[in-house]
C-alpha cells in the first residue's frame, strides 16, 4: 500500500481520493503576510475557523461570552493577561481561554499564533471597534 502524504503546497492529501481533506505545512505560511493582529483563515474545522496570526504589542481587553478561545504559540512568546494573573507561553505551548474570561494578549516581539474559534467570532470580542479584523482567508501562493 502506498503511504498517504500531505502536499502542503496544494493543501491536500496525496494518494487519497476522498474530498474535503486539507493539510497545512509548518509555520512558513506566516511568511505570506505581514499585518499584525489580522488573523488569516487557513482551514475550516466544522463550524470553526483555524487561523494564523502575527501579533506584537498589547491587544484590547475583551471577552467572548459565547465561546472558548484556543491559542497555540508557533514562534515567539505570548503573555496572556487576565484579571487573575498573567500566563506566559512559548513555542509549542497552548492556552484555552474559557468563555466570559476577560483577557488581553501581549507580545514584546513578533509572535506567530494558531487560533481556533467559531466562525463569526470577532478578534476584539465584546469590545468591537475599529481594530476588529474581517474574517479573511490566507491567499494561496
C-alpha positions as CSV (number, residue, x, y, z in Angstrom):
1,X,0.0,0.0,0.0
2,X,1.3,3.4,-1.0
3,X,1.5,5.8,2.0
4,X,-0.7,8.9,2.0
5,X,1.3,12.1,2.3
6,X,0.5,15.8,2.9
7,X,1.2,18.0,0.0
8,X,1.4,21.3,1.9
9,X,1.7,23.4,-1.2
10,X,-1.6,22.1,-2.6
11,X,-3.1,21.7,0.9
12,X,-4.4,18.2,0.0
13,X,-3.6,14.6,0.8
14,X,-1.7,12.8,-2.0
15,X,-2.9,9.2,-2.5
16,X,-6.3,9.8,-1.0
17,X,-9.3,10.3,-3.3
18,X,-12.0,11.4,-0.7
19,X,-12.9,15.1,-0.9
20,X,-12.9,17.5,1.9
21,X,-9.4,16.9,3.4
22,X,-6.9,19.8,3.8
23,X,-3.5,19.8,5.3
24,X,-1.0,22.5,6.2
25,X,2.7,22.8,6.4
26,X,4.7,24.4,9.1
27,X,4.7,28.0,10.2
28,X,6.2,29.2,7.0
29,X,2.7,30.2,5.9
30,X,3.0,33.2,8.3
31,X,5.7,34.5,5.9
32,X,3.0,35.2,3.4
33,X,1.5,38.1,5.3
34,X,2.9,41.0,7.4
35,X,-0.1,42.6,9.1
36,X,-0.3,42.3,12.8
37,X,-3.4,41.4,14.7
38,X,-5.2,40.4,11.4
39,X,-5.9,36.6,11.6
40,X,-5.9,34.7,8.3
41,X,-8.1,31.6,8.0
42,X,-6.1,28.6,6.8
43,X,-8.6,25.8,7.3
44,X,-12.2,25.0,8.3
45,X,-13.0,22.7,11.2
46,X,-16.7,22.1,11.3
47,X,-18.1,25.5,12.3
48,X,-14.7,26.7,13.4
49,X,-12.0,28.7,11.7
50,X,-8.4,27.7,12.1
51,X,-6.3,30.9,11.8
52,X,-2.7,32.1,11.7
53,X,-1.9,35.5,13.1
54,X,1.1,37.6,13.9
55,X,1.0,39.8,17.0
56,X,3.2,42.3,18.7
57,X,2.4,44.8,21.4
58,X,-0.7,44.8,23.5
59,X,-4.2,43.9,22.3
60,X,-7.5,45.2,23.7
61,X,-9.0,43.8,26.9
62,X,-12.0,41.7,25.8
63,X,-14.0,38.5,26.4
64,X,-16.1,36.1,24.3
65,X,-19.4,35.3,26.1
66,X,-20.3,32.5,23.7
67,X,-17.1,30.6,23.2
68,X,-13.7,29.5,24.5
69,X,-10.7,30.7,22.6
70,X,-7.7,28.5,21.6
71,X,-4.1,29.9,21.3
72,X,-1.1,27.9,20.2
73,X,2.3,29.7,20.0
74,X,4.2,28.8,16.9
75,X,7.1,31.2,17.2
76,X,7.9,33.9,19.7
77,X,6.5,34.5,23.2
78,X,3.0,35.4,24.3
79,X,1.7,36.8,27.6
80,X,-2.0,36.3,28.1
81,X,-3.0,39.0,30.6
82,X,-6.0,38.0,32.7
83,X,-7.5,39.7,35.7
84,X,-6.4,36.7,37.9
85,X,-2.8,36.8,36.7
86,X,-0.7,36.5,33.5
87,X,0.1,33.3,31.7
88,X,3.4,33.2,29.8
89,X,3.6,30.9,26.6
90,X,6.5,29.9,24.4
91,X,6.7,27.9,21.1
92,X,4.6,24.8,21.2
93,X,2.6,25.8,24.2
94,X,-1.1,26.4,24.1
95,X,-3.8,28.0,26.2
96,X,-7.6,27.8,26.1
97,X,-9.2,30.9,27.5
98,X,-12.6,29.9,28.8
99,X,-15.7,31.8,27.6
100,X,-16.5,35.0,29.5
101,X,-13.0,35.4,30.9
102,X,-11.6,38.8,30.2
103,X,-8.1,38.7,28.6
104,X,-5.6,40.8,26.7
105,X,-2.9,39.1,24.6
106,X,0.5,40.8,24.7
107,X,3.8,40.1,22.9
108,X,7.0,42.1,23.2
109,X,8.3,40.6,19.9
110,X,6.5,39.5,16.7
111,X,4.8,36.3,17.7
112,X,3.1,33.7,15.4
113,X,0.0,32.1,16.7
114,X,-2.5,29.5,15.6
115,X,-6.1,30.3,16.8
116,X,-9.2,28.2,16.7
117,X,-12.6,29.7,17.3
118,X,-16.1,29.6,15.7
119,X,-16.8,31.5,12.5
120,X,-18.3,34.9,13.3
121,X,-16.2,35.4,16.5
122,X,-14.6,38.9,16.3
123,X,-11.0,39.2,17.3
124,X,-12.0,42.1,19.6
125,X,-14.7,40.0,21.4
126,X,-17.3,42.1,23.2
127,X,-15.4,45.4,22.7
128,X,-15.7,45.7,18.9
129,X,-14.5,48.9,17.3
130,X,-12.1,49.8,14.5
131,X,-9.5,47.2,15.5
132,X,-11.9,44.4,14.6
133,X,-10.4,42.4,11.7
134,X,-12.6,41.0,9.0
135,X,-12.7,37.2,8.6
136,X,-10.3,36.7,5.6
137,X,-8.7,33.6,4.2
138,X,-4.9,33.4,3.5
139,X,-4.5,33.7,-0.2
140,X,-2.8,30.8,-1.9
141,X,0.7,31.4,-3.2
